[in-house]
Each structure stands twice: as structure tokens, then as C-alpha cells.
Amino acid sequence: MEKLIITVALTGNVPTKEMNPNLPVTPEEIAQDVRRCADAGAVLFHVHARDEQGRPTLDVNVFKRIVRAIKEVAPDVIIQLSTGGRAGRDWDARVAPVRLLPEMASFTTGSNNLPGIVYENPPQFLEYLAKVFNETGVKPEIEVFEAGMINNALFLSKKGWIHPPFHFDFVLGAPGALPGSVKILQFLVDLIPAGSTWSVAGIGRAEIPLATAAIVMGGHVRVGLEDNLYMPDGSLASNPGLVEKVVRIAREVGRDIATPDEARAILSLPPERKNRILEML
């Protein structure tokens, strides 16, 4: 079985410090959490940005400050910037993080209902963003909330705009989307092309149970305060604490943890692109 890649979704757009004071918001807080999580075994970091008032933003200057802070304390980790629509709907703003040339960026290949909003990713935008991934060589993490999003990604591949091997992240348990069950996870895994890699992001209480399932199924794991604010015992979580929990589970079942460079090999990330983003700062 491949070594386990642990991704951390550090901040997201929805959680606040009032919900959980461990949430990192400023570039310095995010970077320090990355360092602690990396020390615990995480290698890939899904990054959202917040403005000075703590509100979600797609401002590339904020992303630059975050990336600079991360690279100063954890230069070897894999940075994955968010293109999510909660922080703004302007197409150019959403693709701007990809143009910073991180090793990876998120790519939700469809629309769905989330609490209070329609998460809009219309076909025209998907084509626009896919072409930016193709132009920049940034690897998309295909975020799947519904099964049809897999087919949308494969359609974009047929057009020549995104390229295998693919990496999918199944986001399960969000209200309004697919539930967070092992049965659904297995269903989605069976739909993706051979040679793809995948991880699972369980929302709320589904996080650790689905992480455990992914560990024994040969997939990879995403945890973090973006997706879940609590430990299984009901206490407030921290990003490093969630990583430590996953590492303990993996070790109990005999699965080793990937280093950053081992994760790059598993994900087919060209090592020469490791620090391209530094040229954009």
C-alpha cells in the first residue's frame, strides 16, 4: 500500500475564532499551524485567505503573504491554493491563485447546494479555470461533492484542458451534498479512472471515521478546521491535533506516512516545480 498523504485544510471560509479559537486566520498563524502540522506528519496544505477583518478573500497579495510565511518556516511542504467561490464570484479573482504557480490548487468541477448558498461552478467557468490549469501546469485537486463532478472532470480531460493522472478529493458530509458514509466513499472510488489518486475530506463528525476508512482502503486523508472543529470526544480540535489523530490510526494499522517528496512522487508533481511560486512573490 502507498504511503499515506495527509492534507490539512487549515482555515476555510466559514469557521471563525468564535467557533474555535484554534483557527488560524492571519498569515503568521497559518504558517505556524503548517509548521506544527508538518512536524506531526502532514505534507499537503489546502490554503484559504482571510483579510484583516478575518473575512474570506481572494486577494492575491494576501495569498502571497501566506505563502511567503509558510515557505519561511516549512519550505518543503506542498502548498495547494483554493479557487473556491465563497470568497467571491469574479472569475479572474478565482483563478488568480492558480496564476501564482503553486504546486496544486483546488478545482470543484460542478455546482451544488451548501448551507445558505448555491456553490456556483457553471460549465463556462469550469472550462475557463481548466484552461488556466493547462496553461500554468499547476495540478488540480478535483474536489467532488457529487458524483457528476467526476464526469465533468473527465469531460474537461477529453477537451485536453486537464491531464491524468488525476487526484480527486471526495468532500462528504456537507449539508446539501453527498452524505459522509463509507458506502458513498466506495461508490465514488469505483467511478474514478485507473491510475488516479484520491483523498477524502469528511465534514464534521464524518471526518475521522472517513479518514480511517481511507487509510485502510489505500486512499489518502484530508483533515483540518475548515471541515471539522471538534475531536471525536467532543473537545475543540486543532489542526495539529487532528493530524496527530490520523497518524496514530495509520500506525495502528501499519500504514506509513509519506514525506513531502514521497507525496510529490505519488501525486506526479514535477520536483522542478516545487518552488516556482517563490518567483511570483
C-alpha positions in Angstrom: 0.0 0.0 0.0 1.2 3.5 -0.8 2.4 5.7 2.0 -0.4 7.9 3.3 -0.6 11.6 2.2 -2.1 13.8 4.9 -3.6 17.0 3.7 -4.7 19.8 6.1 -7.4 22.3 5.2 -6.3 24.9 7.7 -8.8 27.7 7.7 -11.6 27.6 5.1 -14.1 30.4 4.5 -16.8 29.6 7.1 -15.2 28.9 10.6 -14.4 31.8 12.9 -12.3 32.1 16.1 -15.6 32.5 18.0 -16.4 28.9 16.9 -12.9 27.6 17.7 -10.1 29.9 19.0 -7.5 27.5 17.5 -8.5 28.6 14.0 -5.5 30.2 12.2 -6.5 33.3 10.3 -3.5 35.6 9.8 -0.6 34.6 7.6 1.6 34.2 10.7 -1.0 32.0 12.4 -1.5 29.9 9.3 2.3 29.4 8.8 2.8 28.4 12.4 0.0 25.8 12.1 1.6 24.5 8.9 4.9 24.0 10.8 3.2 22.2 13.7 1.2 20.0 11.3 4.3 19.2 9.2 6.1 18.2 12.4 3.2 15.9 13.1 3.2 14.3 9.7 1.2 16.4 7.3 2.7 17.3 3.9 0.0 19.0 1.8 -1.8 22.2 2.8 -5.1 23.5 1.4 -4.9 27.3 1.9 -7.7 29.8 2.0 -7.0 33.5 2.7 -8.7 36.0 5.1 -8.5 39.8 5.1 -7.6 41.9 8.1 -11.1 41.6 9.4 -11.0 37.9 9.2 -13.3 37.7 6.2 -12.7 35.4 3.2 -10.8 37.0 0.4 -9.3 36.1 -3.0 -6.8 39.0 -2.8 -3.6 37.6 -4.3 -1.5 39.9 -2.1 -2.9 38.1 0.9 -2.2 34.7 -0.6 1.4 35.9 -1.3 1.9 36.9 2.3 0.6 33.5 3.5 2.8 31.6 1.0 5.8 33.6 2.0 5.2 33.0 5.7 4.7 29.2 5.1 7.9 28.9 3.0 9.9 30.6 5.7 9.0 28.0 8.3 8.2 24.9 6.2 9.9 25.1 2.9 9.4 21.5 1.8 5.6 21.2 2.2 3.2 21.1 -0.8 1.0 24.2 -1.0 -2.4 23.9 -2.6 -4.3 27.3 -3.0 -8.1 27.5 -3.0 -10.1 28.7 -6.0 -13.4 28.3 -4.1 -16.3 30.6 -4.7 -17.4 31.5 -1.2 -14.8 34.3 -1.1 -16.0 35.9 -4.3 -17.6 35.0 -7.7 -15.4 37.0 -10.1 -13.8 34.6 -12.4 -10.5 36.3 -12.7 -10.2 36.6 -8.9 -11.0 32.9 -8.5 -8.3 31.8 -11.0 -5.7 34.3 -9.7 -4.3 31.9 -7.0 -3.5 29.4 -9.8 -1.5 32.1 -11.7 0.7 32.3 -8.6 2.0 28.9 -9.7 1.5 26.8 -6.6 2.2 23.1 -7.0 -1.5 22.4 -6.7 -4.8 24.3 -6.5 -8.4 23.1 -5.8 -10.9 22.6 -8.6 -14.5 21.9 -7.8 -15.9 20.6 -11.0 -19.6 21.4 -10.6 -22.2 23.3 -8.6 -24.1 22.2 -5.5 -26.2 23.5 -2.7 -24.4 24.3 0.6 -25.9 25.9 3.7 -27.2 29.3 2.7 -25.7 29.4 -0.8 -25.5 27.8 -4.2 -21.9 27.0 -4.7 -21.8 28.1 -8.4 -19.3 26.5 -10.8 -21.1 26.7 -14.2 -19.8 24.9 -17.2 -18.3 28.0 -18.7 -16.3 28.8 -15.6 -15.1 25.2 -15.4 -13.7 25.5 -18.9 -12.1 28.8 -18.1 -10.4 27.5 -15.0 -9.4 24.3 -16.7 -7.6 26.2 -19.4 -5.7 28.2 -16.7 -4.6 24.9 -15.1 -3.4 23.7 -18.6 -1.6 27.0 -19.3 0.2 27.1 -15.9 1.0 23.4 -15.4 -0.5 23.6 -11.9 -2.0 20.3 -10.8 -5.7 20.5 -9.9 -7.1 18.7 -7.0 -10.6 17.8 -8.3 -13.0 18.4 -5.4 -16.0 16.2 -5.7 -19.2 16.9 -3.7 -21.5 15.0 -6.1 -20.8 12.0 -8.4 -21.4 14.1 -11.6 -18.4 16.2 -10.8 -16.2 13.2 -11.7 -17.8 13.1 -15.1 -17.4 16.8 -15.5 -13.6 16.4 -14.8 -13.3 13.6 -17.4 -15.1 15.8 -20.0 -12.6 18.5 -19.4 -9.8 16.0 -19.8 -11.2 14.9 -23.2 -11.0 18.5 -24.2 -7.3 18.4 -23.4 -7.5 21.0 -20.6 -6.6 18.9 -17.6 -4.5 15.8 -17.7 -4.1 12.4 -16.0 -3.0 11.1 -13.6 -5.8 12.8 -11.7 -6.1 13.5 -8.0 -9.6 13.6 -6.5 -10.7 14.8 -3.1 -14.1 13.5 -2.1 -15.8 16.0 0.2 -18.5 14.1 2.0 -21.0 15.0 4.7 -21.6 18.7 3.8 -25.3 19.6 4.2 -26.9 19.6 0.8 -24.3 17.3 -0.8 -23.5 13.6 -0.6 -23.6 12.1 2.9 -20.4 11.1 4.8 -20.7 7.3 4.7 -18.2 4.6 3.8 -20.7 3.2 1.3 -20.7 6.5 -0.7 -16.9 6.8 -0.5 -16.5 3.3 -2.0 -19.1 4.2 -4.7 -17.0 7.3 -5.7 -13.7 5.5 -5.7 -15.1 2.9 -8.1 -16.0 5.7 -10.6 -12.6 7.3 -11.0 -10.1 6.3 -13.7 -7.4 3.7 -13.0 -4.2 5.3 -12.0 -5.9 8.2 -10.2 -5.1 9.0 -6.6 -7.7 10.1 -4.1 -8.3 11.5 -0.7 -11.4 12.1 1.4 -12.5 15.1 3.4 -15.2 14.2 5.9 -17.2 17.1 7.1 -18.0 17.4 10.8 -18.4 14.1 12.6 -17.6 12.2 9.4 -14.0 13.4 9.3 -12.2 10.9 11.5 -14.4 7.8 10.5 -13.9 8.5 6.8 -10.2 9.2 7.3 -10.0 5.8 9.0 -11.8 4.2 6.1 -9.5 5.9 3.6 -6.4 4.7 5.4 -7.4 1.0 5.2 -8.8 1.4 1.6 -5.5 2.7 0.3 -6.6 6.3 -0.3 -5.3 9.5 1.4 -6.7 11.8 4.0 -7.7 15.4 4.4 -8.4 16.8 7.9 -8.5 20.3 9.3 -10.6 23.0 10.9 -12.1 24.1 7.6 -14.0 20.8 7.7 -14.4 20.0 11.3 -14.0 21.9 14.6 -14.1 19.1 17.1 -12.2 16.0 18.1 -14.2 12.7 18.3 -14.6 13.1 22.1 -16.4 16.5 21.5 -13.5 18.7 22.6 -12.3 21.6 20.4 -9.9 20.4 17.8 -6.7 22.0 16.5 -5.1 21.3 13.1 -2.0 19.6 14.6 -4.3 17.6 17.0 -6.3 16.3 14.0 -3.1 15.3 12.2 -1.8 13.5 15.2 -5.0 11.6 15.5 -4.8 10.4 11.9 -1.1 9.4 12.3 -1.9 7.3 15.3 -4.7 5.5 13.4 -2.4 4.9 10.4 0.3 3.5 12.6 -2.2 1.2 14.4 -3.0 -0.5 11.0 0.6 -0.5 9.8 0.4 2.3 7.1 3.5 4.6 6.8 3.2 8.3 6.4 4.5 10.0 3.2 7.2 12.7 3.4 6.7 15.8 1.1 8.9 14.4 -1.6 7.3 10.9 -1.4 3.9 12.7 -1.7 5.2 14.5 -4.8 6.1 11.2 -6.4 2.7 9.7 -5.6 0.9 12.7 -6.9 3.1 13.0 -10.0 4.2 16.5 -9.1 7.3 17.5 -11.0 10.0 18.2 -8.5 11.4 21.1 -10.5 8.1 23.0 -9.9 8.5 22.8 -6.2 9.5 26.4 -5.7 8.0 28.1 -8.8 5.7 30.0 -6.6 8.6 31.8 -5.0 9.3 33.5 -8.3 5.8 35.1 -8.1 6.2 36.5 -4.6 
